[in-house]
Amino acid sequence: MAKDAFDQWLEWAKKPPDSELSIPSDLHAAVAPLAPQQQGDRQTVNDAVRFARDPNAQLRWVYENGDRLETFRSEAEGEAWLKENDPEGVLWKERLGPLFPAGTADENGVPVATE
């Protein structure tokens, strides 16, 4: 039986210090930011990894230099801005989180803007 993302994460997280066991980087990137109690929840871990691997998820490209934050809808748009404003700057890709209807709360119960 194939291991799901939760099983892979748990096996990796509990491995001995001298183990060379590894997990895919996208799995680690999706689960590591979760709170410890969430990392121990099968549904939460599997949902986080499924979202991270969703090919239809919305992306944005980000530039930040400490004084300035810029976001772009495409890599080409970001690269064009960099060429003009900071040729040595770097963009990184960021996945946008799920969208919620106005007036609802996110998964942590934090109210979302009403407009």
N, C-alpha and C positions, 0 to 999 in steps of 0.2 A: 504494500500500500504506500502510495506517495505521501510524503510529509507536506503539510500545509505550511504557510508562512509562520504561523505561531509555533509549530513544532521545530522548525528550523531555527527560529529566533531563540527559543528556550534552550535548545540543545547547545547553541553557540554561547549564549549568556552564561550557562552553567558549566562550560568546559573548563578543564584544569588549566592553570596558567601556562603550562608547557605544551599545550595542545596546538596543533597547526590547523585545526578545524576552522573553516571560513564560511561566510555566507555572502550572497550577492550584495553589492554595494547599495543597490536601490532598496533592498529589504532593510538594510541597516539604516539608511537615510530616512526611511518612512517610520521606523519604530523607535529609534534612539530619542527623538524629541518628545515622545509620549511620557507622561508621568509614570513612575514605577508601578503603581497599581494598574494602570492601563496596559503596560507592557506584559502584565500577567493575565490579561483577559483575551481569550482566543478570538472572540468576535471583533474586538477593537483592533487587535493586531492585524487580523486578516483584512478588515475593512481598510485600514491605513495603507497596507501594501497594495491592495486592489486599486485604491484611489491613486496611489503613486505610480502605478503601472498602466493607468487608463490612457490609451493613446488619444482619446478625444478630450482629455482635460485641457482647460485653458492655461496657457502659459504667458508669462511676461518676462522681459529681459530687464535687468536692473543694473544701474551704475551708481556707485556711491564712493565718495572720496573723503568722507568725514565732515565736509562742509556742505555737500550738495548730494541730493538723491534725485535720480531721474529714472523713470520707468518707460518702457517701450513695448508696443504690441508685437513687434517682430524683431528678429535679430538684425535684419537689414536696416531697419529704422534706427536701431541702437548703434550699429556700426557707422552709419552715415553721421549721426550726431557726434560719436567719438572722433571721427576723422576731422571734424570741424572744431571740436571743443577740447578734446583731451586725447591726442593720438596715442599716448602711452597707457591710456585707461583700459579697464577690463570690464566686460559685461558678464553677468551670470544669469542663468535661466532659473526661473522660479515658477512653481505651479500655483495657480490661484486656488484657494479653498472653495468649498461648496457655497453656493449662493442661497440665501434664505429670504423668504418673503419679508417685506418691510413690517416691522412691529413684532417679529418673532425673536426667539432666543437661539443662540448657537448651542453646540453640544455641551458646553460648560454652563449653560443657563445665563450667559451674559446677554443682555438685551441688544438687539440689532437696531440700527437707526430706523426711524419711522418714515423716512422719505427716501 
